[in-house]
Amino acid sequence: MSVVEVLRRVGKQKKAIPAQINLAWLLAQKPFIVPIPGTSKLAHLEENIAAAEVQLSANDLRELTDACAEVAVQGDRLSKEHMLLVDHTV
């Protein structure tokens, strides 16, 4: 929930919804990171597209990154067999 609270707070400052802030943060990471959000509603697609226009400051990015770093990720992303299909470093 700590990440959600930061997304909400930054979103309120930027007049954007948390999902847009999340997408804007992902877009700001590296040029080769491209989020692919799925949706079945036109309104959500339009919100997702608008996220590309959200300008996050260095402080916003740091705050979001710090909040994400506090989350303990548990479990594997994929099974070992599936990882062998996508990642040659395993």
Buried (B, 14 or more C-beta within 10 A) or exposed (E): EEBEEBBBBBBEEBEBBBBBBBBBBBBBEEEEEEEEBEEEEEEBEEBBEBBEEBEBEEEBBEBBEEBBEEEEEEEEEEEEEEBEEEEEEE
